Amino acid sequence: MAGVELALFAVIGVAVIVTVAAFSKRLGIAAPLILVVVGLGLSYLPGLPTFTVPHELILMGVLPPLLYAAAVNVPVVDFRRNFGAISSLSVFLVLVSAFATGWLLYVLLPDLNLAAAIALGAVVSPPDAVAATSIGKKLGLPPRLVTVLEGEGLVNDATALVLLRSAIAASAGGLASIWDGIADFGFAVVAAVAVGLLVGIATVYIRSKLHDPVLDTAISFVVPFLAFIPAEEMHASGVLAVVVAGLYTGHRSGSAFSAQARINDSVNWHTVQFLLENGVFLLMGLEIRYLVEEINPELLTVGESVVIGLAVTALLIMIRFVWMGPLILLLRAKVGYQERRTNRFRAALDRLKLQEPGDERAQRRANRGEQIYRRRKTDIMQLRAEGLDWRGGVVIGWSGMRGVVTLAAAQSLPEATPYREQLVLIAFTVAVVTLLLQGGTLPWVIRALEVRGINAAADQRSLATLLDQISDAGLRVLENPGACLDHADVDPDVVERVRQSTFLRSELAWERVKALGVGASPTPQLQYRELRRAVVDAEREALLLARREGHFPSRTLADAQRLLDLEESRLKPRLGEH
C-alpha cells in the first residue's frame, strides 16, 4: 500500500505543480512562491500524512540533474565574461556570509560550538537563483544580470556544501587546523573540475557517435550522476563536477551533436528542471509542519527559533547589499583595466608583425594573437554595452532567495548537533522568508528602479545581421553545387530553390525588424534537400566561428542556432533515402 500511496502522491504533486505554474503566469507571480504557500496549506489538511524527505534524496537525486539542466543552458562565453562577478558572489560572499551568520548563532546559542554554527551558516548562505531568474526573465532583466544570477546559483552550492562538510568535520574533531580545512577546500574544487571535464569530454564524444535519439537521450540523463558520484567518492565537490560537465556539454553541443539531439535535450531538460525545482519548493512548504512539531520547547521554542531565523535573514540581506557596492565599483574599474591591457596587447602585436614580416612561425603567432585580440575587444564592447550600474546592484542584492540546497543541507546536520531541530527550523525560516519577502517584492523593485532589459527591436536586428553573415557562407556552397552532391549534373532550378530559401530566411528576419541520399538519378526533391543541408552545414560552421569570436550576444547566437536546428531536422532524409 505504501508504494501505491507514494505513486498517488507523486501524481497529485505533478498535478499541483502544473496547475500552479499555469495560474502563476496569469497572476504574474513566480510559481515557487505560490508552491511554498500551497504546500504549507496542504500540510494541515486532515488525514494528510507528515512529509519528511531524506536529505540524501535531495542532495544525490534532485540536485545533480537540477544543476546540470541549468548549466547546459548557460552560455560559456557569457559565464567567462562575468566570471569575476560570479566568483565574487558564489565563493567569497558565501564564505563571508557563512562565517558572519555562524558567529551570530554562536553568540545567541550558548551550547553551540563555533564549527557547528558555521556549518549552519554554510547551509543558509547560498541563494537559489531559480525564483530570481524566473522573475527576471519574465520581466525582461538585462541579460548580464540574468547571467550573473544563474552563474552564482550554479557555483555557490558547491562552495556552501564543501564548507558545510569541512565545518561538520571540524565540529567532530576531524580537522586538526584551519589549514587542513583550506587544503580540503582546494582539493574539492580542483578534483571536481577535473572530474567534470573528464565526464563531459567522454560523454560528448560517445553521444556524438550515436545516431539513435533514444540512446542519446538515455545517456544524457545519467551524465549528472556520472559526474557527481565519482567526485563525491573522492571527497571532492560533486555539485561543482556536475556544473563543469554541464557547461562543457552545453558549449560543445553546437558542434558535436545533431540538430535533433539538441532539440531533444532542450525539451527533456527543461521538463526535468521544471518538475524538480518546483517539486522541491512544494516539499519545502509541506515539511514546515513536521519541523514545527519536532521542536523541543525546553531547549528553544518555535517562536524563539523563528526570531533567530529572522535575525539571520536580516544579517544575510545586509551583508549582500554591503557587498554589492564595492563589487560594482570593482567591475567598472576592471573593464577600464582590461581595455588598457588590450590596447597594450594590440601595440605588441603590431610590433611583432613589423619585426618578422616573412617568418611563417611568427605569422602563425600573429594570427593567434589577432584572434585573442578580437575576443578581448568584443568582451570589452559587450561589458560596456551591458554594464552593471547601481540599479543592477540593487536588483542582485535583493535577489538573495534561499531554496533547494538550504532545504536539503539543513537536514544533513548530524543528529548529535546541539539544537539540531531548532537549527533546521532556523534554516527553513530563512528560506521561506527570503523566498516570500524578496521573491514576492522583486518584480516591484525591478519596476520601481526602471531597470530596462532586452530591447526586442535591437535583438531582432542583431539576429537579422547574423543571418546575413552566415547566409553568405552558405551561399558560397552554391558556387559549385556538384561538389556537395558527388555529381556534376545538378538541376539549375534546384540550386535556385536553395538560394531563394536562404534569402527568404534573412528577408523574413529583416521584415520583423521593420515590423517592431545521392543516387544515380536523384530526384529534384532529394537534390534540394541534400544541397540545402550542405548550405546549412556551412552556415553552422560560420555560426560556430561567430560564437568563438563573440561579436554577437549569446541570445542572438542561440536564436540563430535554433533556426538552423529546426531546418536541419526538417531536412533529415526519410526512410529509404541514402
Residue pairs with C-beta under 8 A, 6 or more apart in sequence:
13 279
13 282
14 275
14 279
16 35
16 38
16 42
16 282
17 31
17 35
17 274
17 275
17 278
17 279
17 282
20 31
20 34
20 35
20 38
20 278
21 31
21 274
21 278
23 34
24 30
24 31
24 33
24 34
27 34
28 138
28 443
29 440
30 131
30 134
30 135
30 138
30 439
31 134
31 278
31 281
32 130
32 131
32 134
32 277
32 278
32 281
32 403
32 435
32 439
33 131
33 435
33 436
33 439
33 440
35 278
35 281
35 282
35 285
36 281
36 282
36 284
36 285
36 432
36 435
36 436
37 285
37 436
38 282
38 285
39 281
39 282
39 283
39 284
39 285
39 286
39 287
39 288
40 285
40 286
40 288
40 289
41 285
42 48
42 285
42 286
43 50
43 51
43 285
43 286
43 287
43 288
43 289
43 290
44 289
50 289
50 290
50 293
51 283
51 286
51 287
51 289
51 290
52 287
52 290
53 283
53 287
54 411
55 408
55 409
55 410
55 411
55 412
56 412
58 280
58 404
58 407
58 408
59 161
59 408
59 409
59 412
60 228
60 232
62 276
62 279
62 280
62 404
62 408
63 157
63 239
63 242
63 404
63 405
63 408
64 224
64 225
64 227
64 228
64 238
64 239
64 242
65 221
65 224
65 225
65 272
65 273
65 276
66 272
66 273
66 276
66 277
66 280
66 404
67 154
67 157
67 224
67 239
67 242
67 243
67 246
68 223
68 224
68 227
68 242
68 243
68 245
68 246
68 269
69 246
69 269
69 270
69 272
69 273
69 276
70 129
70 150
70 153
70 154
70 246
70 273
71 154
71 242
71 243
71 245
71 246
71 247
71 249
71 250
72 246
72 247
72 249
72 250
72 253
72 265
72 269
73 250
73 269
74 147
74 150
74 151
74 154
74 246
74 247
74 250
75 147
75 250
75 251
75 554
75 557
75 558
76 247
76 250
76 251
77 547
77 550
77 554
78 143
78 144
78 147
78 554
79 86
79 147
79 151
79 247
81 147
81 379
81 382
81 383
82 144
82 147
82 148
82 151
83 151
84 330
84 331
84 334
85 148
85 151
85 327
85 331
85 388
86 148
86 151
86 152
86 155
87 155
88 323
88 327
88 330
89 148
89 152
89 156
89 323
89 327
89 396
90 126
90 151
90 152
90 153
90 154
90 155
90 156
90 159
91 155
91 156
91 159
93 125
93 156
93 319
93 320
93 323
94 122
94 125
94 126
94 156
94 159
94 160
94 163
95 125
95 159
95 163
96 319
96 323
97 121
97 124
97 125
97 316
97 319
97 320
98 118
98 121
98 122
98 125
98 160
98 163
99 118
99 121
100 121
100 315
100 319
101 120
101 121
101 124
101 125
101 312
101 315
101 316
102 114
102 117
102 118
102 119
102 120
102 121
102 122
102 167
103 114
103 117
103 121
104 311
104 312
104 315
105 112
105 117
105 120
105 121
105 308
105 312
105 423
105 426
106 112
106 113
106 114
106 117
108 308
108 311
109 117
109 300
109 308
109 418
109 419
111 418
111 419
112 418
112 419
113 171
113 418
115 167
115 168
115 170
115 171
116 167
116 168
116 171
116 413
116 417
116 418
118 163
118 167
118 170
119 164
119 167
119 168
119 171
119 413
119 417
120 410
120 413
120 423
120 426
120 427
121 167
122 160
122 161
122 163
122 164
122 167
122 409
123 160
123 164
123 405
123 406
123 409
123 410
123 413
123 427
124 312
124 316
124 402
124 406
124 410
124 426
124 427
124 430
124 431
125 156
125 160
125 163
125 316
126 153
126 156
126 157
126 159
126 160
126 402
126 405
126 406
127 152
127 153
127 156
127 399
127 400
127 401
127 402
127 403
127 434
128 153
128 401
128 402
128 403
128 404
128 405
128 406
129 149
129 150
129 152
129 153
129 154
129 399
130 153
130 277
130 281
130 403
130 404
131 401
131 403
131 435
131 439
131 442
132 149
132 153
132 399
132 401
132 439
132 442
133 146
133 149
133 150
133 153
135 439
135 442
135 443
135 446
136 145
136 146
136 149
136 395
136 399
136 442
136 446
137 146
139 443
139 446
139 447
139 453
140 452
140 453
140 454
141 395
141 446
141 451
141 453
142 386
142 392
142 451
142 452
142 453
142 454
143 386
143 453
143 454
143 553
143 554
143 555
144 383
144 386
144 387
144 388
144 392
145 388
145 392
145 395
145 396
145 451
148 388
148 396
149 396
149 399
154 243
155 240
155 243
157 239
157 405
158 188
158 189
158 192
158 237
158 239
158 240
158 243
160 405
160 409
161 237
161 239
161 405
161 409
162 184
162 185
162 188
162 189
162 237
163 185
164 409
164 412
165 184
165 188
166 175
166 181
166 184
166 185
168 413
168 414
169 175
169 181
169 184
170 181
171 414
171 417
172 414
175 181
175 184
184 235
187 235
187 236
188 235
188 236
188 237
188 240
189 236
189 237
189 240
190 236
191 231
191 234
191 236
191 237
192 231
192 236
192 237
192 238
192 239
192 240
192 241
192 244
193 240
193 241
193 244
195 227
195 230
195 231
195 234
195 236
195 241
195 244
196 227
196 231
196 240
196 241
196 242
196 243
196 244
196 245
196 248
197 244
197 245
197 248
199 223
199 226
199 227
199 230
199 241
199 245
200 223
200 227
200 244
200 245
200 246
200 247
200 248
200 249
200 252
201 248
203 219
203 220
203 223
203 226
203 245
203 249
204 248
204 249
204 252
204 253
204 256
204 257
205 256
206 219
207 216
207 219
207 220
207 256
207 257
207 261
208 256
208 257
210 216
210 219
211 258
213 260
213 261
213 264
216 257
216 261
216 264
217 264
217 265
217 268
220 265
220 268
220 269
221 268
223 245
223 246
223 249
224 242
224 245
224 246
226 245
227 238
227 241
227 242
227 244
227 245
228 238
228 239
228 241
228 242
229 238
230 241
231 237
231 238
231 240
231 241
232 238
253 261
253 262
253 265
254 262
254 540
254 543
254 544
254 547
254 561
255 540
255 544
257 265
258 568
259 564
259 565
259 566
259 567
259 568
259 569
260 565
260 568
260 569
260 572
262 561
262 565
263 565
263 566
263 569
277 404
280 403
280 404
280 407
281 403
281 435
283 407
284 403
284 407
284 428
284 431
284 432
287 407
287 428
288 428
288 432
291 421
291 424
291 425
291 428
292 302
292 425
294 421
295 301
295 302
295 305
295 421
295 422
295 425
296 421
296 422
299 419
299 422
300 308
300 419
300 422
302 425
304 422
305 422
305 425
305 426
305 429
306 425
306 426
306 429
308 422
308 426
308 429
309 425
309 426
309 427
309 428
309 429
309 430
309 433
310 429
310 433
312 426
312 429
312 430
313 429
313 430
313 433
313 434
313 437
316 400
316 430
316 434
317 397
317 400
317 434
317 438
320 397
320 400
321 394
321 397
323 397
324 393
324 394
324 396
324 397
325 393
327 393
328 388
328 389
328 390
328 392
328 393
331 388
332 387
332 388
335 380
335 383
335 384
335 387
338 376
338 379
338 380
338 383
339 380
341 376
342 373
342 376
342 377
342 380
345 369
345 372
345 373
345 376
346 373
349 366
349 369
349 370
349 373
352 362
352 365
352 366
352 369
353 366
355 362
356 362
356 363
371 549
374 549
374 550
375 548
375 549
375 550
378 549
378 550
378 551
379 550
382 550
382 553
388 396
391 449
391 450
391 451
392 451
394 445
394 449
395 442
395 445
395 446
395 449
395 451
398 438
398 441
398 442
398 445
399 438
399 442
400 434
400 438
401 431
401 434
401 435
401 438
401 439
402 427
402 430
402 431
402 434
402 435
403 431
403 435
406 427
406 428
406 430
406 431
407 427
407 428
407 431
409 427
410 423
410 424
410 427
410 428
411 424
413 420
413 423
413 424
414 420
417 423
454 555
456 516
457 513
457 516
459 553
459 555
459 556
459 559
460 509
460 512
460 513
460 516
461 513
462 552
462 553
462 556
463 509
463 556
463 559
463 560
464 506
464 509
464 510
464 512
464 513
465 552
466 543
466 546
466 552
466 556
466 557
466 560
467 505
467 506
467 509
467 560
467 563
468 506
469 542
469 546
470 539
470 540
470 542
470 543
470 546
470 560
471 502
471 503
471 505
471 506
471 539
472 542
473 538
473 539
473 541
473 542
474 502
474 535
474 536
474 538
474 539
474 542
475 499
475 502
475 535
476 538
477 484
477 531
477 534
477 535
477 538
478 495
478 498
478 499
478 531
478 535
481 490
481 494
481 495
481 498
481 531
481 534
482 488
482 489
482 490
484 530
484 531
484 534
485 518
485 522
485 527
485 530
485 531
485 534
486 518
487 518
487 522
490 527
490 531
491 524
491 527
493 524
494 524
494 527
494 528
494 531
495 531
497 528
498 528
498 531
498 532
498 535
501 532
502 535
505 563
517 526
517 530
517 573
517 577
517 578
518 526
518 530
518 578
519 526
519 578
522 530
526 577
529 571
529 573
532 567
532 571
533 568
533 571
536 564
536 567
536 568
536 571
539 564
540 564
540 568
543 557
543 560
543 561
543 564
546 552
546 557
547 557
